[in-house]
């Protein structure tokens, strides 16, 4: 008889750097993981929302916005469930080397190939 899965971890507010995330109970992360990735729409300061909206409009990001996107993407890639053949350490190494909005866009497109949709 298979062992029952452990309960889902409590989904509590979390601060990551200057960002403060409050989970949306209507859209919980669907996989059992120790620490679920935080989604940008659940961030409460508004800083990340502003940065993502500028990014999605393909407008230039200031340094703070760029750094917030990098922080967000890092926690997302570190925590999200990805396909078994994905190389998470390589993805994180590549993330640390991104220096432009175009590089972020190409990176996010690659993430989609591995089942990650941070935006």
N, C-alpha and C positions, 0 to 999 in steps of 0.2 A: 504494500500500500504506500503510495507516495506521501511524503511529508507535506503538510499544508504550508502554503507560502506565509511568510511573516506578514503582519499587518503593514499597511502603508505607513511611512513615517509621518509624524504630524507635520503639517505644512504651516509653518509659522513665519512671521515676518523675519526678514534678514537684511542686514546691512552689508554691502560689499563696497569697500572704499567709500566714496561719497554718495553712493546710490542706496536707496532704501526700498526694498521690495515687500509688498504685501500680496500674498497669493489670492487669486480670484477663485473662490469656491465653486463657481460655475464652470471653470475650465481647469481642473487639476491636471497635473502632469500624469499621463496615463500609465506610466511604467513604474515598477517597484525599483527604486534606486535609493541609495543612502541619502543623497542630497540631490533633489531635483534641480534641473536648471531653472533659472529665473527668466521670465519672458519680459521683454522691454515694456509692454503695456501695463505690467504690474508694478512698475517703478513709480514711486510716489513723489519724488522731489520735482519732477518735470524736466530735470536736466537731460536725462536719457531720451525722453520723448522728443524734446527739441532737437537733440543731435540726430536721432533716427529720422525725423521728418526732414531735416536739412539734407541728410544723406539720400533719402528716398526721392527727393526732388532734384537730385544730382547737382546741388549747389555746393560751393566750397565750404568745408568744415574749418572752424578755427581749431587751434591746438587742443583746447579743453574738450571740444566735441569729439575730435579724433581719439583722444585718450579714453574718453568715456565709452566710445564704440569698441575700442580694443579691450577694455576691461570687461564689457558686457560679452563680447564674443569669446573671450578666454573662459569665463565661467561657464558659458553655454557649451563650448566644445569639451571642457573638462568633465561636465556632468551629464550631458545628454546621452541617451542610448543611441548607438550607431551600429551600422552593419558590422558583422564579425570580421570581414576582410579589410576594414578601414584601419589605418595606422594612426591612432590618436596621438602618440608622441610626435610623429612627423607633422601632423596637422597643427599641433601646438607650437612646434618649432617654426613652421612657416608663418604662423600668426604673429609671432614675436618680431618677424622681419618686415612686416608690412609697413610701408611709409607713405602711401598715397590712397586717395579715395578709389582710384582705378584698381589698385592692388586689392583693396577690401572687396570691391565688387567681384573681381575674379575669384577671390578666396571664397566668398559666400556662394558663388556658383559651384565651386568645387565641393563645398560642404553639402549642397543639395544632392550631389551624386552619391553621397554617403548617407543620405536620409536625414540630414540636419537642415532645418528651416528656421534660422534665428529671427528672420523678419517675416 
